[in-house]
Amino acid sequence: MKEHTRKVVDVLGIDVSVVFPDKAVNITMNYINRKELSTVFFHTAESSLFCQSHDWAAQSVDTCNLVLPGDIYMEHAIAHKVFEGESSTGNGQYAEEYLRRLMGRLSRESREIFVVVPGEEELETLKEDMNSAYPAITLDGGILSEESELGMENLVNEINGTIPDAVFLCLPPQTQLSMLAEYVSMMNTHLVICIESFKPSVLTGTEVVPKWIETLHLTGLYQWFRKEQKIRERIVGSIFKKTVEETKE
């Protein structure tokens, strides 16, 4: 059931909540204690543009209990509407602040979580960092390297075999939306959070090169990839901003 007690802003047809990270975490923890499944979706420029051309994706996001800004472009779009173009635009760290606060709460309550990521190395690094930063959290994880019916069904079976308190889908937006539309309702958990990634800074306090990258002497390639990824994000963000402006006109 979607909450209706918070202020929301319509961004290209999707209502995104305007709520401080600490309040969003309080709402999230309330979801964990419910009997029914609840979903939190971090909406980004990329997922927004995808929803523009795929009605089923927009409908899936609209069914989520809580939709929050997932990147700096979404923060800017919300702030522009809330503050009518004033300089308060967000710093792109909303999702990180939310995760830091949420991990602290989950740790204090010794919760069990299941994290889905695209690769084995990413999962192993995440487990190591999580164990170091939040040893009270029990972490299981699964890999979804490519979007396929069999892969998604196997992943649901893994999740249902552990029955975690919360599932984190740390996947590309299109894959998140596909799972949200077809498979999330099958998951035996209280809460599903769709967020693109656990950035290292959430667990370690700083942006670091994963240890397996250093071991394989691929630091240069990793940094190049991160640079290319940021360039792609800027391009997507520019298209998103232009689309928002055209819609307003």
KADA-V167675 format. One line per field, one symbol per residue. phi: phi as a letter, one per 20 degrees, with the letter a starting at -180 (. if undefined). psi: psi as a letter, one per 20 degrees, with the letter a starting at -180 (. if undefined). burial: I if it has 9 or more other ideal C-beta (glycine too) atoms within 8 Angstrom, else O. Layout:
BEGIN
phi: ???
psi: ???
burial: ???
END
This chain:
BEGIN
phi: .ffcedfccfdlndfdfdbfgffffgffffffeefefcccceecgfffffffdcgfffffffeffbdcfdbfffgfffffffdlnfffcndmdgfffgfgffffffffeledccddcfcfffffffffffffecffeeddbbdcfbebfffffffgfffffdlffbddeecggffgfffffdcgfeeebebcdebfaefgffednbecegffffgeldgffffffffffffffffffffffffffffff
psi: ppqjiqpqpoolipopqnqqghhhgggghhghirhrpqpppoprgghghghhjohhgghghhiqhppqpirhhhgggghhggjljrioiqjjjghggggggghgghghjlrpqppprhqgghgggggghghghmiipoprrrpnhqoqggghghgghggiihmrhqponmrqghgghghhhhhhiipnrhpppophqnqhhhhiiqoqpqhhgghjlkgghghgghghghgghhgghgggggggghgh.
burial: OOIOOOOIIIIIOIIIIIIOIOOIIOIIIOIIOOOOIIIIIIIIIIIIIIIIOIOOIIIIIOOIIIIIIIIIIIIIIIIIIIIOOOOOOIOOOIIIIIIIIIIIIIIOOOIIIIIIIOOOOIIIIIIIIIIOIIOOIOIIIIIIOOOOOOIIIOIIOIIIOIOIIIIIIIIOIIIIIIIIIOIIOOIOIIIIIIIIOIOIIIIIOOOOOIOIIIOOOOIOOIIOOOOOOOOOIOOIIOIIIOIIOOOOO
END
